[in-house]
């Protein structure tokens, strides 16, 4: 969950590729980089330090949103 400067909420989903494992002995194995999209399907770019750029129709250059999620701050 992230918020823009006007307090609007954006739910951001993170997608990663996981190798298919027959045994769950290597849980958490991933490959490649993560991809981000909003619940509404808009492209998202991670900028760093808890900031993301959401590409919203009608907003030239996108909207910068911030999260306090410890994984991204």
C-alpha positions as CSV (number, residue, x, y, z in Angstrom):
1,X,0.0,0.0,0.0
2,X,1.4,3.4,-1.0
3,X,0.0,7.0,-1.0
4,X,0.5,10.0,-3.2
5,X,0.9,13.6,-2.0
6,X,-2.9,14.1,-2.0
7,X,-3.4,11.1,0.3
8,X,-4.8,8.8,-2.4
9,X,-4.2,5.1,-1.8
10,X,-2.5,2.7,-4.3
11,X,-2.3,-1.0,-3.8
12,X,0.8,-2.3,-5.5
13,X,1.3,-6.0,-6.3
14,X,4.8,-7.5,-6.7
15,X,5.4,-10.3,-9.1
16,X,8.4,-12.6,-9.1
17,X,9.3,-15.7,-11.0
18,X,9.8,-18.9,-9.0
19,X,11.3,-22.1,-10.2
20,X,9.0,-25.1,-10.0
21,X,10.3,-27.3,-7.3
22,X,9.1,-30.9,-6.8
23,X,10.1,-30.9,-3.2
24,X,9.6,-27.8,-1.0
25,X,13.2,-28.1,0.2
26,X,14.3,-24.9,-1.5
27,X,11.3,-22.7,-0.6
28,X,11.8,-19.1,-1.7
29,X,13.9,-19.7,-4.8
30,X,13.3,-16.9,-7.3
31,X,14.8,-15.8,-10.6
32,X,14.9,-12.6,-12.5
33,X,13.7,-9.3,-11.1
34,X,10.5,-8.3,-9.6
35,X,7.7,-6.6,-11.6
36,X,5.2,-4.2,-10.0
37,X,1.6,-3.3,-11.0
38,X,-1.3,-1.8,-9.2
39,X,-4.5,-3.7,-8.5
40,X,-6.0,-1.7,-11.3
41,X,-3.3,-3.0,-13.7
42,X,-1.2,0.2,-14.1
43,X,2.5,-0.1,-14.6
44,X,4.7,0.7,-11.5
45,X,8.4,1.4,-11.3
46,X,10.3,1.1,-8.0
47,X,12.4,4.3,-7.5
48,X,14.0,3.3,-4.2
49,X,13.8,4.5,-0.6
50,X,10.1,3.6,-0.4
51,X,9.0,5.5,-3.6
52,X,7.3,4.2,-6.6
53,X,6.2,5.8,-9.9
54,X,2.6,4.7,-11.0
55,X,1.7,5.3,-14.6
56,X,-1.9,6.5,-14.4
57,X,-3.8,7.5,-17.6
58,X,-4.1,11.3,-17.8
59,X,-1.1,11.9,-15.6
60,X,1.9,12.7,-17.8
61,X,5.0,11.2,-16.4
62,X,3.2,9.2,-13.7
63,X,2.4,9.8,-10.1
64,X,5.0,9.4,-7.3
65,X,3.7,7.4,-4.3
66,X,5.4,6.4,-1.1
67,X,5.2,3.5,1.3
68,X,6.4,2.9,4.8
69,X,6.6,-0.9,4.2
70,X,9.9,-2.0,5.8
71,X,10.8,-4.2,2.7
72,X,11.1,-1.1,0.5
73,X,12.2,1.7,2.9
